[in-house]
Amino acid sequence: MHTYKRLYSLTNIKILAVVLGFFLLQSCDDSNDRTTVLEASEYYSSAKPCTRWWWFATAIKKSDIKHQLDWAQENNFGGVEIAWVYPLYRYQKMYSRAYGRQYPIDSSAQKWLSKEWTDMAVYTKRYADTIGLSCDFTFGSAWPVAGTEISQGNRTQIYGDSSFQQLLTFSWAWPDTMYVIDHLNPDAFKEFAAPIANALKPAFGGSKSALFTDSWEIKLNATNKIWTAGFGTTFNERFGYDIVPFMNKGIDSFPDLRYDYMTHLDEYVTAGFYKPYVAKCKELGAWSRVQCLAAPTDVMTTYSLVDIPETESMLNNPNYSRIVSSAACLASKRLVSSETFTCMYGFPSTYLHQEQTADLKMVADAMFAHGINHHVYHGMPYNPIGSDTNTFFATTYFGPGGSLTPELPAFNAYMEKVSSYMQIGKTYSDIAVYIPHEDGIMKGAYPPEKQRVWVWGAYELRYIDPPAELEGYHPLWINRHFLEKATYSKGRLEIGDASFSMLYIDVDYMDGRALERIVHLAKLGLPICLKNVPMQPGKVKNSAYGVWLDELMQLPNVSQTFEKSTKNAPLLQADSLPQYWCKVDDAGNAYVFLAQWKAKNLVYPIYGGQSYTNTNDTLHLAINYNENQCKVDVVFKPYQSVLIHVSPNGKTRFLDIAYAPNVPDVLPREKQRTYF
């Protein structure tokens, strides 16, 4: 175990249950300004972080449930999400090799979806309500979506292999097998959902819960040839040619055909899984909280369908979260969730029980700086009273007996404080950036160095960032679907909670429907920076595409130079900027979160002690807001991020979000990283 020392004393720091901030007057101060009272979350009763709660397939006992829920409340958690997974002996070899632990064969678990199983879910929800914790449920066991009684025709299908099926072998039902459903078929979802909905329904009294589903995670060699009954027929009707001969040859050899195939697949998956999922949650009186990442869809649109869009980190780099938070803003979804600290140090569970809150804070700050305002830690294992040996193989350990426990109340208070501010009002927006979704489809597979077991194709958009020249403008992504809904008047492009002064385009390919819409908006006066002249994807070309391009490029409000396209000053100006996020309340007050420098451009995985720093850094910052400019010197103390309140007339105050994590006496060496 590490020996810890405290860099800063917490003695004089008061941790507030409901935080308005303690203001330190700085330059450009307006003493008559007042901060808007923090808004309560639309969904949860507090902004405190939640944790996924791994229920392993063993006998779940009410005494243990009560003990762990009490522990979560005492350590400033706001709630739990129950996730039903495998019996621990399922991974006996891995646990023995990695941790030296032995788990005997255990058949004591309540039978999956039985009355006894339901009783435990009901008790947990009722007790959580009595102590003020939220209680969400994973809609199914493990991932991807699967069931034990899925008929042959409703299981995952791929073209050309009638024997293919994806099995789920780490579910609660192990050693029984679950079958992954056909996500293109709403009848398959209906067959899956009925039994678990009936078993969970008694737990839905009291406070409202969310039902969670995880990321796509269909076998990667299947995603580019996933199929369902009737797909070929409807494809032919839509595109006017037969896709089957090209599927026989391998669709990856034909980028234009792959574009048509993926476009059609998008519609099937959306109608076959995501829309029925959201509808089922609504029917049950629950919110839908969903990770759509890696789905073969136009993912921004898919994220906009659910109540609470959720991203994930660190298996995903934090920069991906901007896609999710952009979609949320465009769809007026105020809560943007994250499964946070997944495999933070690598896999399997490197540094388990040796995690450092300083590293956690660095990752969390990176997520705040990409628009995340609700965290579900990954996670807390179910353990009997007095035990801390049960662990999930891909997690950071939160739970009784963990090395993080002494600091959790203070750390969670910090997370609550920043989340409270980041849940205020709307996301600041000024420049919309056309997301390279079409480029991703046309590129096909990532190069080997960018692939992992759970990462395959460029269509997933795992590694994209807005252009560097837009850094200070707080850019948000936008796609074709949102442009089709947007209106342009009085010099602003309006959609959902977003309001943009211009559209920035730098892609190699653009769908003809998007180009036609953009030409229409440009003719209304929308300023556009067209950095690159896009090509038309797909086998069947629209003959008007070239005409639309010519019309667009001839308009006086369209330029290939960014400086000519905008008259606005950036929100933030400095020689170099940390990553940041900005929210604006209904009264026009802005809240600018500047992440600690160590949080910039994080990539999976981090190593123990990566957050280490012992210096102060000063940023000479200009803030341009509501046509006012204020210059401030921002001092970043070790491990600290900064939150600035900006009044409608441009005056600034620094809000107190100080939190001093414990750090090791000696910076640990980077451990050997292991991957899936």
C-alpha positions in Angstrom: 0.0 0.0 0.0 1.2 3.5 -0.7 1.9 6.0 2.1 0.0 9.1 1.5 0.6 12.7 2.4 -1.8 15.7 2.1 -0.6 18.6 0.0 -3.3 20.9 1.2 -5.1 20.8 4.5 -8.8 20.2 4.3 -9.3 21.5 7.8 -10.6 24.9 6.7 -12.6 23.6 3.7 -16.3 23.3 4.4 -18.0 20.7 2.3 -21.5 21.9 1.4 -24.4 19.6 0.8 -26.0 22.1 -1.6 -23.3 24.2 -3.2 -23.7 27.8 -4.3 -19.9 28.4 -4.2 -17.7 30.6 -2.1 -16.6 33.6 -4.2 -13.1 34.9 -4.4 -13.2 38.4 -5.9 -10.8 38.7 -8.9 -10.2 41.3 -11.6 -13.2 42.7 -13.4 -15.3 41.9 -10.3 -18.9 43.2 -10.0 -19.8 43.1 -6.3 -23.5 43.7 -7.2 -23.7 40.5 -9.3 -25.4 37.4 -7.8 -25.0 33.8 -8.9 -28.2 32.1 -9.9 -29.4 29.4 -7.4 -28.3 26.0 -8.7 -31.1 24.2 -10.4 -32.2 20.8 -9.2 -31.7 17.9 -11.6 -34.7 17.1 -13.8 -34.0 13.4 -13.1 -32.2 12.8 -9.8 -32.8 14.4 -6.5 -29.2 15.5 -6.2 -26.1 16.0 -8.3 -24.1 13.5 -6.3 -22.4 10.8 -8.3 -23.9 7.3 -8.5 -22.2 4.0 -8.8 -22.8 0.9 -10.7 -23.4 -1.9 -8.3 -22.2 -5.3 -9.5 -24.5 -8.0 -8.3 -22.7 -11.3 -8.9 -24.8 -14.4 -9.2 -24.8 -15.5 -5.6 -27.4 -15.4 -2.9 -28.3 -11.8 -2.5 -29.2 -11.0 1.1 -31.2 -8.0 2.5 -28.6 -7.5 5.3 -25.8 -7.0 2.8 -28.0 -4.8 0.6 -28.8 -2.5 3.5 -25.2 -2.4 4.7 -23.9 -1.4 1.2 -26.6 1.2 0.6 -25.9 2.7 4.0 -22.2 2.8 3.1 -23.0 4.5 -0.2 -25.1 7.2 1.5 -22.5 7.8 4.2 -19.8 8.3 1.5 -21.8 10.9 -0.4 -23.1 8.8 -3.2 -26.4 9.8 -4.7 -27.6 6.4 -5.9 -26.8 3.1 -7.4 -27.4 1.2 -10.6 -27.8 -2.6 -10.1 -26.0 -4.6 -12.8 -26.6 -8.3 -12.7 -23.5 -10.3 -13.8 -21.8 -13.7 -13.7 -21.1 -16.0 -10.7 -17.6 -15.3 -9.6 -16.4 -18.8 -10.3 -17.2 -18.1 -14.0 -13.7 -16.4 -14.2 -11.9 -18.5 -11.7 -8.7 -18.8 -13.7 -8.5 -15.0 -14.3 -9.2 -14.2 -10.7 -6.7 -16.7 -9.5 -4.0 -15.5 -11.9 -4.6 -11.8 -11.4 -5.5 -11.6 -7.7 -4.8 -15.0 -6.2 -8.4 -15.5 -5.3 -10.4 -18.7 -5.3 -14.2 -18.7 -5.8 -16.0 -22.1 -5.3 -18.8 -23.1 -7.5 -21.9 -21.3 -6.2 -25.4 -22.3 -7.0 -27.1 -20.2 -4.3 -28.1 -17.3 -6.5 -31.8 -16.4 -6.8 -33.0 -17.8 -10.2 -32.9 -15.2 -12.9 -36.2 -13.3 -13.0 -37.7 -15.5 -10.3 -40.0 -14.1 -7.6 -37.1 -14.4 -5.2 -34.9 -12.3 -7.6 -37.7 -9.7 -7.9 -38.0 -9.5 -4.1 -34.4 -8.5 -3.8 -34.8 -5.8 -6.5 -38.0 -4.5 -4.7 -36.3 -4.4 -1.3 -33.3 -2.6 -2.7 -35.4 0.1 -4.4 -37.7 0.6 -1.3 -34.7 0.9 1.1 -32.8 3.2 -1.2 -35.9 5.5 -1.3 -36.0 5.6 2.5 -32.4 6.8 2.8 -32.6 9.2 -0.2 -30.7 7.3 -2.8 -31.7 6.8 -6.4 -31.8 3.2 -7.7 -31.5 2.4 -11.4 -31.5 -1.0 -13.0 -29.6 -2.5 -15.9 -32.3 -3.7 -18.3 -31.0 -7.3 -18.6 -27.9 -9.1 -17.4 -24.5 -8.0 -18.6 -24.2 -6.9 -22.3 -25.0 -6.8 -25.1 -28.8 -7.3 -24.8 -29.5 -11.0 -24.5 -32.0 -13.4 -23.0 -32.2 -17.1 -22.1 -35.5 -17.7 -24.0 -34.8 -15.9 -27.3 -36.2 -17.9 -30.2 -33.9 -18.8 -33.1 -35.4 -16.2 -35.5 -34.9 -13.4 -33.0 -31.2 -14.0 -32.4 -28.4 -11.9 -33.9 -27.9 -12.7 -37.6 -25.1 -12.1 -40.0 -25.2 -12.5 -43.8 -24.1 -15.8 -45.2 -23.8 -17.8 -42.0 -27.1 -19.2 -40.9 -25.4 -21.0 -38.0 -24.0 -17.7 -36.5 -25.2 -16.7 -33.1 -23.6 -14.5 -30.4 -23.8 -16.1 -27.0 -23.6 -14.2 -23.7 -21.7 -16.4 -21.3 -21.0 -14.1 -18.4 -24.6 -13.4 -17.4 -26.4 -14.0 -14.1 -27.8 -17.2 -15.6 -24.4 -18.9 -16.2 -23.8 -21.8 -16.8 -27.0 -21.4 -18.8 -26.5 -19.5 -22.0 -28.1 -16.2 -23.1 -28.6 -15.4 -26.7 -27.9 -11.9 -28.1 -31.0 -10.5 -29.8 -31.4 -9.4 -33.4 -31.1 -5.6 -32.8 -32.7 -5.0 -36.3 -36.0 -6.6 -35.4 -38.5 -5.0 -33.0 -40.1 -8.4 -32.4 -36.8 -9.6 -31.0 -36.6 -6.7 -28.5 -40.2 -7.4 -27.5 -39.4 -11.0 -26.8 -36.4 -10.0 -24.7 -38.1 -7.2 -22.9 -41.3 -8.9 -21.8 -40.0 -11.2 -19.1 -37.5 -8.8 -17.5 -40.0 -6.0 -17.6 -42.5 -8.2 -15.7 -39.9 -9.2 -13.2 -38.8 -5.6 -12.5 -42.2 -3.9 -12.6 -42.9 -4.4 -8.9 -39.7 -2.4 -8.1 -40.9 0.7 -10.0 -42.9 2.2 -7.1 -41.6 5.2 -5.2 -39.0 7.5 -6.9 -38.6 7.1 -10.6 -35.7 4.9 -11.8 -33.8 4.8 -15.1 -33.3 1.6 -17.1 -29.8 1.3 -18.5 -28.4 -0.4 -21.5 -24.7 -0.6 -22.4 -22.8 0.1 -25.6 -23.3 -1.9 -28.9 -20.6 -4.7 -28.4 -21.9 -7.0 -31.1 -19.0 -9.1 -32.3 -16.8 -6.9 -34.4 -16.5 -9.4 -37.2 -20.3 -9.3 -37.4 -21.1 -5.6 -37.4 -20.1 -5.1 -41.0 -22.3 -7.9 -42.2 -25.2 -7.9 -39.7 -28.4 -8.9 -41.3 -32.1 -9.7 -40.7 -35.0 -11.2 -42.6 -36.2 -8.8 -45.3 -33.1 -6.6 -45.2 -32.0 -7.4 -48.8 -35.5 -6.8 -50.1 -36.0 -3.4 -48.5 -32.5 -2.4 -49.5 -33.3 -3.1 -53.1 -36.5 -1.1 -52.9 -34.7 1.9 -51.5 -31.4 2.0 -53.4 -32.5 0.3 -56.7 -29.8 -2.5 -56.7 -29.1 -5.8 -55.1 -26.7 -5.7 -52.2 -26.4 -9.5 -51.9 -23.7 -10.0 -54.6 -21.5 -7.5 -52.8 -22.1 -9.0 -49.4 -20.9 -12.3 -50.9 -17.7 -10.6 -52.0 -17.3 -8.7 -48.7 -18.8 -5.3 -48.3 -15.6 -3.8 -47.0 -14.1 -3.9 -50.5 -16.7 -1.4 -51.7 -16.8 1.9 -49.7 -19.7 3.4 -51.7 -21.8 0.3 -51.2 -20.8 0.0 -47.6 -22.2 3.6 -47.2 -25.5 2.5 -48.6 -25.5 -0.7 -46.4 -24.7 1.3 -43.2 -27.3 3.9 -44.0 -29.9 1.2 -44.3 -28.6 -0.5 -41.2 -28.9 2.7 -39.3 -32.7 2.8 -40.0 -33.1 -0.8 -39.1 -31.2 -0.6 -35.8 -33.0 2.6 -34.8 -36.4 1.2 -35.5 -35.6 -2.3 -34.3 -33.9 -1.5 -31.0 -33.4 2.0 -29.8 -36.9 3.4 -30.4 -38.6 0.3 -28.9 -36.2 0.5 -26.0 -37.1 4.1 -25.2 -40.8 3.3 -25.7 -40.6 0.4 -23.3 -39.0 2.5 -20.6 -41.7 5.1 -21.0 -44.4 2.4 -20.7 -42.8 1.1 -17.5 -42.6 4.6 -16.0 -38.8 4.7 -16.2 -36.2 6.9 -17.9 -34.1 5.5 -20.6 -30.4 5.9 -19.9 -28.4 4.5 -22.8 -24.9 4.2 -24.2 -25.2 4.3 -28.0 -21.5 4.3 -28.7 -20.3 1.9 -31.5 -23.9 1.4 -32.7 -24.0 1.2 -36.5 -26.1 4.3 -36.6 -25.7 8.0 -37.1 -24.9 8.1 -33.4 -25.7 11.7 -32.6 -29.3 11.1 -33.7 -29.5 7.9 -31.8 -28.3 9.6 -28.6 -30.9 12.2 -29.1 -33.7 9.6 -28.8 -33.0 8.6 -25.2 -33.9 10.4 -21.9 -30.4 10.4 -20.5 -27.6 10.0 -23.1 -24.5 8.3 -21.6 -20.9 8.1 -22.6 -18.1 6.1 -21.0 -14.5 6.6 -20.0 -11.6 5.5 -19.9 -12.2 2.7 -22.4 -13.3 5.6 -24.5 -11.0 8.6 -24.5 -12.8 11.6 -22.9 -12.9 13.5 -26.2 -15.6 11.1 -27.5 -17.9 12.6 -24.9 -18.3 15.8 -26.9 -20.3 13.9 -29.4 -22.7 12.8 -26.7 -23.0 16.2 -25.0 -23.4 17.9 -28.4 -26.3 15.6 -29.2 -27.8 16.3 -25.8 -27.6 20.1 -26.3 -29.1 19.9 -29.8 -32.0 17.7 -28.5 -32.5 19.8 -25.3 -31.4 17.0 -23.0 -30.0 18.7 -19.9 -28.5 15.6 -18.2 -25.5 14.0 -19.8 -24.3 10.9 -18.0 -21.0 9.0 -18.0 -19.9 5.5 -16.9 -16.8 6.8 -15.4 -13.5 5.1 -14.4 -14.0 2.0 -16.4 -10.6 0.2 -16.8 -9.0 3.5 -15.9 -5.6 2.0 -15.5 -6.0 -0.7 -18.1 -7.3 -4.3 -18.1 -7.7 -6.3 -16.0 -8.1 -3.9 -13.1 -4.5 -2.7 -12.8 -3.9 -0.9 -9.5 -7.0 -2.5 -8.0 -7.3 -1.3 -4.4 -4.4 1.1 -5.1 -6.4 3.7 -7.0 -5.6 7.3 -6.3 -8.2 10.0 -6.0 -5.8 12.4 -7.7 -6.0 10.3 -10.8 -9.8 9.9 -10.5 -10.1 13.7 -10.3 -8.0 14.1 -13.4 -10.2 11.8 -15.4 -13.4 13.3 -14.0 -12.2 16.8 -14.8 -11.6 15.7 -18.3 -15.1 14.5 -18.5 -16.6 17.7 -17.1 -14.6 19.6 -19.7 -16.4 17.6 -22.5 -19.9 18.4 -21.2 -20.6 15.5 -18.7 -22.6 16.5 -15.7 -23.7 13.2 -14.1 -21.4 10.4 -13.2 -22.0 6.7 -12.6 -18.8 5.2 -11.2 -17.6 1.9 -12.5 -18.1 0.5 -9.9 -19.0 -1.0 -6.5 -19.0 -4.9 -6.2 -21.6 -6.7 -4.1 -19.8 -7.9 -1.0 -21.2 -9.6 2.1 -20.8 -7.6 5.3 -17.1 -7.6 6.4 -15.7 -8.6 3.0 -14.0 -6.7 0.2 -12.7 -9.6 -1.9 -15.4 -9.7 -4.6 -14.3 -7.6 -7.6 -15.5 -6.9 -11.1 -12.7 -7.6 -13.6 -12.9 -4.3 -15.5 -13.4 -1.8 -12.8 -12.0 0.7 -10.4 -12.9 -0.4 -6.9 -15.5 1.6 -5.0 -16.8 -0.1 -1.9 -16.3 -0.8 1.7 -12.7 -1.7 2.4 -11.3 0.0 -0.7 -8.2 2.2 -0.6 -10.3 5.2 -1.8 -12.8 5.0 1.1 -11.0 7.5 3.4 -11.3 10.2 0.7 -14.6 9.3 -0.9 -16.9 11.7 1.1 -14.7 14.7 0.2 -14.1 13.5 -3.4 -17.8 12.9 -4.0 -18.6 16.3 -2.5 -16.3 17.8 -5.1 -18.0 15.8 -7.9 -21.4 16.9 -6.6 -20.4 20.5 -6.5 -19.0 20.6 -10.1 -21.9 18.5 -11.4 -24.4 21.0 -9.8 -22.9 23.8 -11.8 -22.6 21.8 -15.0 -26.3 20.9 -14.8 -27.3 24.6 -14.8 -29.2 25.9 -17.8 -27.9 25.3 -21.4 -24.6 24.5 -23.0 -23.0 27.6 -24.5 -22.8 27.3 -28.2 -21.5 29.5 -31.1 -20.0 27.4 -33.8 -21.4 24.2 -35.2 -19.0 21.7 -36.7 -20.3 19.1 -39.2 -19.4 15.7 -37.8 -17.4 13.4 -40.1 -20.0 10.6 -39.9 -19.9 9.9 -43.6 -16.1 9.9 -43.6 -16.1 7.3 -40.9 -18.3 4.9 -42.9 -16.3 5.4 -46.1 -13.0 4.7 -44.3 -14.1 1.3 -43.0 -11.9 -0.4 -40.4 -9.5 1.5 -38.2 -5.8 0.8 -38.7 -4.6 -2.0 -36.4 -3.0 0.4 -33.9 -6.4 2.0 -33.3 -8.4 -1.2 -33.0 -9.2 -3.0 -29.8 -11.5 -5.9 -29.0 -14.3 -3.4 -28.6 -13.2 -0.9 -31.2 -13.3 -1.7 -34.9 -14.5 0.8 -37.5 -14.0 4.5 -38.2 -17.8 4.9 -38.2 -17.6 4.7 -34.4 -15.9 8.2 -34.4 -13.8 7.2 -31.4 -10.9 9.6 -32.1 -12.3 12.7 -33.7 -11.8 16.3 -32.4 -13.0 19.7 -33.5 -10.5 21.6 -35.6 -7.8 23.3 -33.5 -8.6 26.7 -34.8 -12.0 26.5 -33.1 -10.7 25.7 -29.7 -11.7 28.9 -28.0 -15.1 29.0 -29.6 -16.6 26.1 -27.6 -17.5 24.2 -30.8 -20.3 21.6 -30.8 -20.8 18.8 -33.3 -23.8 18.7 -35.6 -25.1 16.1 -38.1 -27.5 15.9 -41.0 -30.5 15.1 -38.9 -30.2 18.1 -36.7 -29.5 20.4 -39.6 -32.8 19.3 -41.2 -34.6 20.4 -38.0 -32.7 23.6 -37.5 -34.0 27.0 -38.4 -32.1 30.1 -39.4 -33.3 33.6 -38.5 -31.9 36.9 -37.1 -28.4 35.7 -37.8 -28.6 32.5 -35.7 -28.9 28.8 -36.5 -31.3 27.5 -33.8 -31.9 23.9 -32.8 -32.9 22.6 -29.4 -30.8 24.3 -26.7 -28.1 25.4 -29.3 -27.7 28.7 -31.1 -24.9 29.0 -33.6 -23.5 32.0 -35.5 -22.0 29.8 -38.2 -21.4 26.3 -39.6 -17.9 24.8 -40.1 -17.4 22.0 -42.6 -14.2 20.1 -43.1 -15.1 16.6 -44.3 -14.2 14.5 -47.3 -17.7 13.1 -47.8 -21.2 14.6 -47.3 -24.5 12.9 -47.8 -26.5 14.6 -50.5 -29.4 15.3 -48.2 -27.1 17.2 -45.9 -25.7 19.2 -48.7 -29.1 20.1 -50.0 -30.1 21.3 -46.6 -26.9 23.3 -46.1 -27.4 25.1 -49.4 -30.9 26.1 -48.3 -29.6 27.5 -45.0 -26.7 29.2 -46.7 -29.1 31.0 -49.1 -31.0 32.2 -46.0 -27.7 33.9 -44.9 -26.0 31.3 -42.6 -22.2 31.9 -42.7 -20.3 28.8 -43.6 -16.7 27.9 -43.5 -16.2 25.2 -46.2 -12.6 24.1 -45.6 -12.8 21.2 -48.0 -15.1 20.5 -51.0 -16.8 17.2 -50.1 -17.6 14.3 -52.3 -20.9 12.3 -52.5 -20.9 8.9 -50.8 -23.0 6.0 -51.9 -23.3 3.9 -55.1 -26.2 5.8 -56.6 -25.3 9.4 -57.1 -27.7 12.4 -57.1 -27.1 14.3 -60.3 -27.9 17.6 -58.5 -24.9 17.2 -56.1 -22.5 19.1 -58.2 -25.0 21.8 -58.9 -25.6 22.2 -55.1 -21.8 22.4 -54.5 -21.5 25.2 -57.1 -24.4 27.1 -55.7 -22.9 26.8 -52.2 -19.4 27.9 -53.1 -20.6 31.0 -55.0 -22.5 32.4 -52.1 -20.8 35.5 -50.5 -21.4 34.1 -46.9 -19.5 30.9 -47.8 -15.7 30.9 -47.4 -12.9 28.4 -47.2 -11.1 30.7 -44.6 -12.4 30.6 -41.1 -11.4 34.1 -40.3 -13.6 35.3 -43.1 -16.5 33.3 -41.9 -17.0 34.7 -38.5 -17.2 38.1 -37.0 -17.4 36.8 -33.4 -14.5 36.7 -31.0 -13.9 33.4 -29.3 -15.3 32.8 -25.9 -11.8 32.2 -24.5 -8.5 33.5 -25.7 -5.0 32.5 -24.5 -1.7 31.4 -25.8 -2.8 27.9 -24.9 -6.1 26.7 -23.5 -6.9 23.9 -21.1 -10.0 21.8 -22.0 -13.1 23.5 -20.8 -16.9 23.6 -20.8 -19.4 26.4 -20.5 -23.0 26.5 -19.3 -25.4 29.5 -19.4 -28.4 29.9 -17.1 -31.7 31.5 -18.0 -30.6 34.9 -16.6 -27.5 34.9 -18.9 -24.9 34.0 -16.3 -22.1 31.8 -17.7 -20.2 29.2 -15.8 -16.8 28.3 -17.4 -15.2 25.1 -16.1 -11.4 25.0 -16.8 -10.0 21.5 -16.3 -6.6 21.1 -14.7 -3.8 20.9 -17.3 -3.1 17.3 -16.6 -6.6 16.4 -17.8 -6.0 17.6 -21.4 -6.0 15.1 -24.2 -6.1 12.0 -22.0 -5.9 8.6 -23.8 -6.6 5.1 -22.5 -5.2 3.9 -20.3 -3.7 6.2 -17.7 -1.0 5.0 -15.2 -0.9 5.3 -11.5 0.3 8.7 -10.5 -0.2 10.3 -14.0 -1.9 13.2 -12.3 1.2 14.0 -10.3 2.2 17.7 -10.3 3.7 20.1 -7.8 3.7 23.4 -9.6 1.4 26.3 -10.0 0.5 27.4 -13.5 -0.8 30.8 -14.5 -3.1 31.3 -17.5 -3.5 34.8 -18.9 -7.1 34.5 -20.1 -9.4 36.8 -22.0 -13.1 36.0 -21.8 -15.4 37.4 -24.5 -19.0 37.1 -23.5 -22.1 39.1 -24.5 -19.8 41.5 -26.5 -17.8 42.2 -23.4 -14.2 41.3 -22.8 -12.6 40.6 -19.4 -9.0 39.6 -18.8 -8.2 37.5 -15.8 -5.1 35.7 -14.5 -6.1 32.1 -13.7 -3.8 30.3 -11.3 -4.0 26.5 -11.4 -2.7 25.0 -8.2 -1.6 21.4 -8.2 -4.5 19.0 -9.0 -7.0 21.9 -9.2 -9.5 22.9 -11.9 -11.1 26.3 -12.0 -14.7 27.5 -12.3 -15.4 31.0 -13.3 -18.8 32.8 -13.1 -19.3 35.4 -15.8 -22.2 37.8 -15.4 -24.2 39.0 -18.4 -22.2 42.2 -18.5 -18.9 40.3 -18.6 -17.9 40.6 -14.9 -16.1 37.6 -13.4 -15.9 35.7 -10.1 -14.0 32.6 -9.2 -16.1 30.0 -7.6 -14.7 27.8 -4.9 -14.4 24.2 -6.2 -11.1 23.4 -4.3 -10.5 19.8 -3.5 -7.1 18.5 -2.3 -6.6 14.8 -3.0 -4.1 12.7 -1.2 -1.1 11.8 -3.3 1.7 9.3 -2.9 5.0 10.3 -1.3 6.8 8.9 -4.3 5.5 9.0 -7.9 5.0 5.3 -8.8 6.5 3.9 -11.9 4.2 3.1 -14.7 3.1 -0.5 -14.5 3.0 -2.8 -17.4 -0.3 -2.2 -19.2 -2.4 -5.2 -20.3 -5.3 -5.0 -22.7 -8.2 -7.0 -23.9 
